[in-house]
Amino acid sequence: MTKAFLFDFDGVVIDSEPTHTITKTIALNYFGIEYPPELFDMFKGTSEEKFFAYVSEKLDPQHRPVEQLAHKRQEILASYLSQIPILP
């Protein structure tokens, strides 16, 4: 008897990658952090913590805490969740 189904929604049911890129871009711009265009591709499929650890260490002259950067991005992401398209 089947007790559960496990779905990897991202890339199967939804495509959230463009939304991740948009919301991270907005967060970095909010803090005035400059970044190379390939930054988001470098971190596709990795955790938000790894992304913002890199940003804090390598790109942010103020070396803001990862938690501060991620929290701002989560605030922005909350307003974009309803816009993530469902795949056919």
HELIX and SHEET records of a PDB file:
HELIX    1   1 GLU A   17  PHE A   31  1                                  15    
HELIX    2   2 LEU A   39  MET A   42  1                                   4    
HELIX    3   3 GLU A   48  TYR A   54  1                                   7    
HELIX    4   4 VAL A   55  LEU A   59  3                                   5    
HELIX    5   5 VAL A   66  ALA A   78  1                                  13    
HELIX    6   6 LEU A   81  GLN A   83  5                                   3    
END                                                                             
